[in-house]
């Protein structure tokens, strides 16, 4: 594989940052990878895992002479990082991020980006409920979408170079304006997580039930909600605060649709219930056909009996 950048700086080394580090090393995409994170403990763990070539708690130090800078921090920390790295960025460097909200990240970072660098906001739609440097693994981005929300006047060569980088990781590329991205993500990602957090929270509020039946019988649908609800609290707090308008819009629509279903159940309107479930089942089939999930029993989970066989 051909080296694409002499030096890549990874700011933040959680699930996305560490997965990037694995793939960059595996594919030989950079001569040097510099890793920065504020936590000395996290940085030490990243070094133990040999995720990079150099390690520092200073983001400004990390980006010196870097050709590509990837900011992988909770979206609420984007401005602080932008301020810290602005004066140390190499002229001509590409600066991108992986945040789940784009309008807010742009508002936080763009004012601090020097005119002689290429700031290209991005968002790889990949992840798990796990976090930290141990959570990363090679191939996380294979077959997944990476969305760019480039600013007006973005250099085409820089955008092509960043696209080539993500495509080498196996990602498919799409381009959107920031507001449209945030509305799309509010329904496909943010709202499902909020529903999961709320359902699991409701079960926890039941107290005595949580201690017995809910945990005991969690092999049913509740278990799948707990996977989403186990996601990083800091990251999702920031998503709620930084994509507020789109999330509130989708929550209002969801509440209206839930009320419709509630009335159908109350009045025994089986045809309405059946039509809804038929329509949503078809969407599941479309997701499988698009290669965004597997059509396997129990979502492809391994089982003890499978191993014995």
C-alpha positions as CSV (number, residue, x, y, z in Angstrom):
1,X,0.0,0.0,0.0
2,X,1.3,3.5,-0.9
3,X,2.0,6.0,1.8
4,X,-0.6,8.8,1.5
5,X,0.7,11.2,4.2
6,X,4.1,11.6,5.8
7,X,2.6,12.4,9.2
8,X,-0.9,11.9,10.6
9,X,-1.9,13.4,13.9
10,X,-4.8,11.7,15.8
11,X,-6.3,14.0,18.4
12,X,-8.3,11.7,20.7
13,X,-7.8,7.9,20.9
14,X,-11.1,6.4,21.7
15,X,-13.0,3.9,19.5
16,X,-12.7,5.9,16.3
17,X,-9.2,7.2,16.9
18,X,-7.8,3.8,17.9
19,X,-9.5,2.1,15.0
20,X,-8.0,4.6,12.6
21,X,-4.6,3.9,14.2
22,X,-5.0,0.2,13.6
23,X,-5.9,0.7,9.9
24,X,-3.3,3.3,9.2
25,X,-0.6,1.0,10.5
26,X,-2.1,-2.1,8.8
27,X,-2.3,-0.4,5.4
28,X,0.9,1.6,5.7
29,X,-0.9,4.9,5.0
30,X,1.6,7.2,6.9
31,X,5.3,7.3,7.7
32,X,4.5,8.5,11.2
33,X,1.4,8.6,13.4
34,X,1.3,11.0,16.4
35,X,-1.3,10.4,19.0
36,X,-2.5,13.1,21.4
37,X,-5.0,12.8,24.3
38,X,-5.4,14.9,27.5
39,X,-5.4,11.8,29.7
40,X,-1.9,10.6,30.6
41,X,-3.5,7.2,31.6
42,X,-5.2,6.9,28.2
43,X,-2.0,7.9,26.4
44,X,0.0,5.3,28.3
45,X,-2.5,2.6,27.3
46,X,-2.3,3.7,23.6
47,X,1.4,3.4,23.8
48,X,1.2,0.0,25.4
49,X,-1.1,-1.0,22.4
50,X,1.5,0.4,20.0
51,X,-1.1,2.4,18.2
52,X,1.2,5.2,17.1
53,X,4.9,6.2,16.7
54,X,4.9,9.2,19.1
55,X,2.6,10.1,22.0
56,X,1.8,13.4,23.7
57,X,-0.8,15.1,25.9
58,X,-0.4,18.3,23.9
59,X,-2.6,18.6,20.8
60,X,-0.5,21.5,19.6
61,X,2.7,19.4,19.8
62,X,1.0,16.6,18.0
63,X,-0.1,18.6,14.9
64,X,3.3,20.1,14.2
65,X,4.4,19.2,10.6
66,X,1.3,16.9,10.3
67,X,-0.1,16.6,6.8
68,X,-3.4,15.2,8.1
69,X,-5.0,16.0,11.4
70,X,-8.0,14.0,12.5
71,X,-9.9,15.3,15.5
72,X,-11.7,12.4,17.3
73,X,-13.1,14.1,20.5
74,X,-16.6,14.6,21.8
75,X,-18.2,17.3,19.8
76,X,-18.4,19.7,22.7
77,X,-14.6,19.7,22.9
78,X,-14.1,20.7,19.3
79,X,-13.6,24.4,19.9
80,X,-11.0,23.9,22.6
81,X,-9.0,21.6,20.3
82,X,-9.3,24.0,17.4
83,X,-8.0,26.9,19.6
84,X,-5.1,24.7,20.9
85,X,-3.9,23.5,17.5
86,X,-4.5,26.6,15.3
87,X,-1.1,28.1,15.8
88,X,0.8,24.9,15.3
89,X,-0.8,23.7,12.0
90,X,1.4,23.2,9.0
91,X,0.5,25.3,6.0
92,X,-1.4,23.1,3.5
93,X,-2.4,20.6,6.2
94,X,-5.8,18.9,6.0
95,X,-7.8,19.1,9.2
96,X,-10.9,16.9,9.6
97,X,-13.1,15.5,12.4
98,X,-15.3,12.5,13.0
99,X,-18.1,14.2,15.0
100,X,-21.7,13.1,14.8
101,X,-23.0,16.7,14.5
102,X,-21.6,19.0,11.8
103,X,-23.2,22.4,12.0
104,X,-22.0,22.8,15.6
105,X,-18.5,21.5,14.9
106,X,-18.1,23.9,12.0
107,X,-19.3,26.8,14.2
108,X,-16.8,25.8,16.9
109,X,-13.8,25.0,14.7
110,X,-13.9,27.1,11.5
111,X,-13.3,30.5,13.2
112,X,-10.0,29.3,14.5
113,X,-8.7,27.5,11.4
114,X,-5.9,29.4,9.6
115,X,-6.5,30.4,6.0
116,X,-3.6,28.3,4.8
117,X,-5.0,24.9,6.0
118,X,-7.9,22.8,4.6
119,X,-10.6,22.3,7.1
120,X,-12.9,19.5,5.8
121,X,-15.6,18.4,8.4
122,X,-16.3,14.6,8.2
123,X,-18.3,11.9,9.9
124,X,-17.6,8.1,9.5
125,X,-20.9,6.3,10.2
126,X,-19.3,3.4,12.1
127,X,-18.9,2.4,15.7
128,X,-19.8,0.2,18.6
129,X,-21.0,0.9,22.1
130,X,-17.5,0.5,23.5
131,X,-15.0,3.3,24.1
132,X,-11.4,3.9,24.8
133,X,-8.2,2.9,23.1
134,X,-8.8,-0.8,23.7
135,X,-12.1,-0.6,21.8
136,X,-10.6,0.0,18.4
137,X,-10.0,-2.6,15.8
138,X,-8.9,-2.8,12.2
139,X,-11.7,-2.9,9.6
140,X,-14.2,-0.8,11.5
141,X,-14.9,1.4,8.6
142,X,-15.1,-1.2,5.8
143,X,-18.3,-1.0,3.9
144,X,-19.5,2.0,6.0
145,X,-20.3,5.5,4.8
146,X,-18.1,8.5,5.6
147,X,-20.0,11.8,5.0
148,X,-18.2,15.1,4.3
149,X,-19.7,18.5,4.8
150,X,-17.2,20.6,3.0
151,X,-17.2,24.4,3.3
152,X,-17.7,26.8,0.4
153,X,-14.4,27.1,-1.5
154,X,-12.9,23.9,-0.2
155,X,-9.8,22.9,-2.2
156,X,-10.8,20.0,-4.5
157,X,-7.3,18.4,-4.3
158,X,-7.5,18.3,-0.5
159,X,-11.0,16.9,-0.6
160,X,-9.8,14.2,-3.1
161,X,-6.9,13.3,-0.9
162,X,-9.1,12.9,2.2
163,X,-11.7,10.9,0.2
164,X,-8.9,8.6,-1.0
165,X,-7.8,8.1,2.6
166,X,-11.2,7.0,3.7
167,X,-11.8,4.9,0.6
168,X,-8.6,3.0,1.4
169,X,-10.1,2.2,4.8
170,X,-13.0,0.7,2.9
171,X,-15.5,3.5,3.4
172,X,-18.0,4.8,0.9
173,X,-18.1,8.6,0.5
174,X,-21.0,10.9,0.4
175,X,-21.3,14.7,0.6
176,X,-24.0,16.8,2.3
177,X,-24.6,20.2,3.6
178,X,-24.2,20.4,7.4
179,X,-27.8,21.1,8.3
180,X,-29.1,18.2,6.1
181,X,-26.5,15.9,7.7
182,X,-27.6,16.8,11.2
183,X,-31.3,16.2,10.4
184,X,-30.5,12.8,8.8
185,X,-28.3,11.7,11.7
186,X,-31.0,12.8,14.2
187,X,-33.4,10.1,12.9
188,X,-30.9,7.3,12.0
189,X,-28.6,7.6,15.0
190,X,-29.4,10.2,17.6
191,X,-33.1,9.4,18.1
192,X,-32.6,5.6,18.4
193,X,-29.9,6.2,21.0
194,X,-32.2,8.5,23.0
195,X,-35.0,6.0,22.9
196,X,-32.6,3.3,24.1
197,X,-31.3,5.4,26.9
198,X,-34.9,6.3,28.0
199,X,-36.2,2.7,27.8
200,X,-33.3,1.3,29.9
201,X,-33.7,4.2,32.3
202,X,-37.4,3.4,32.7
203,X,-36.5,-0.2,33.5
204,X,-34.0,1.0,36.0
205,X,-36.6,3.3,37.6
206,X,-38.8,0.3,38.2
207,X,-36.2,-0.8,40.8
208,X,-37.2,-4.2,42.0
209,X,-38.1,-5.3,38.5
210,X,-34.7,-4.4,37.2
211,X,-33.1,-6.6,39.9
212,X,-35.0,-9.6,38.8
213,X,-37.1,-10.1,35.6
214,X,-35.6,-7.4,33.4
215,X,-32.1,-8.7,33.7
216,X,-33.1,-12.4,33.8
217,X,-35.1,-12.2,30.6
218,X,-33.0,-9.6,28.7
219,X,-32.4,-12.0,25.8
220,X,-35.5,-10.5,24.3
221,X,-35.7,-7.0,22.8
222,X,-34.5,-5.2,25.9
223,X,-31.0,-6.6,25.5
224,X,-30.6,-4.9,22.1
225,X,-31.6,-1.5,23.6
226,X,-29.0,-2.0,26.4
227,X,-26.3,-2.2,23.7
228,X,-27.1,1.3,22.4
229,X,-27.6,2.6,26.0
230,X,-24.1,1.5,26.9
231,X,-22.6,4.1,24.6
232,X,-20.2,6.8,25.9
233,X,-22.2,9.2,28.1
234,X,-20.0,12.2,27.4
235,X,-20.2,11.8,23.6
236,X,-24.0,11.4,23.7
237,X,-24.5,14.3,26.1
238,X,-22.6,16.5,23.7
239,X,-24.6,15.2,20.7
240,X,-27.9,16.2,22.4
241,X,-26.6,19.6,23.2
242,X,-25.0,20.3,19.8
243,X,-27.8,18.9,17.6
244,X,-30.6,20.2,19.7
245,X,-33.0,21.6,17.0
246,X,-32.9,18.5,14.8
247,X,-33.2,16.1,17.7
248,X,-36.2,18.0,19.2
249,X,-37.9,18.0,15.8
250,X,-37.5,14.2,15.4
251,X,-38.6,13.6,19.0
252,X,-41.7,15.6,18.3
253,X,-42.5,13.5,15.2
254,X,-41.7,10.3,17.1
255,X,-44.1,11.3,19.9
256,X,-46.9,11.9,17.4
257,X,-46.3,8.6,15.7
258,X,-46.2,6.8,19.1
259,X,-49.5,8.4,20.0
260,X,-51.0,7.1,16.7
261,X,-49.8,3.6,17.6
262,X,-51.2,4.0,21.1
263,X,-54.6,4.9,19.8
264,X,-54.6,2.0,17.4
265,X,-53.8,-0.4,20.2
266,X,-56.4,1.2,22.5
267,X,-59.2,0.9,19.9
268,X,-58.2,-2.5,18.6
269,X,-57.4,-1.2,15.1
270,X,-55.4,-4.3,14.0
271,X,-55.2,-3.2,10.4
272,X,-53.3,0.0,11.3
273,X,-51.0,-2.0,13.5
274,X,-50.4,-4.6,10.9
275,X,-49.7,-2.0,8.2
276,X,-47.1,-0.2,10.3
277,X,-45.3,-3.4,11.2
278,X,-45.3,-4.5,7.5
279,X,-43.8,-1.2,6.4
280,X,-41.1,-1.3,9.1
281,X,-40.2,-4.9,8.3
282,X,-39.6,-3.9,4.7
283,X,-37.2,-1.2,5.9
284,X,-35.2,-3.8,7.7
285,X,-34.9,-5.8,4.5
286,X,-33.7,-2.7,2.7
287,X,-30.9,-2.2,5.2
288,X,-29.7,-5.8,4.8
289,X,-29.8,-5.5,1.0
290,X,-27.8,-2.3,1.2
291,X,-25.0,-4.2,3.0
292,X,-25.4,-2.3,6.3
293,X,-26.2,-5.4,8.4
294,X,-26.3,-9.2,8.1
295,X,-29.3,-11.4,7.5
296,X,-28.4,-14.0,10.1
297,X,-30.3,-15.6,13.1
298,X,-30.1,-13.5,16.2
299,X,-28.2,-10.7,14.3
300,X,-25.3,-13.0,13.7
301,X,-24.4,-13.4,17.4
302,X,-22.2,-16.3,18.3
303,X,-23.7,-19.0,20.5
304,X,-22.3,-21.7,22.7
305,X,-24.0,-24.4,20.7
306,X,-22.4,-23.0,17.5
307,X,-19.0,-23.3,19.0
308,X,-19.5,-26.8,20.0
309,X,-20.7,-27.8,16.6
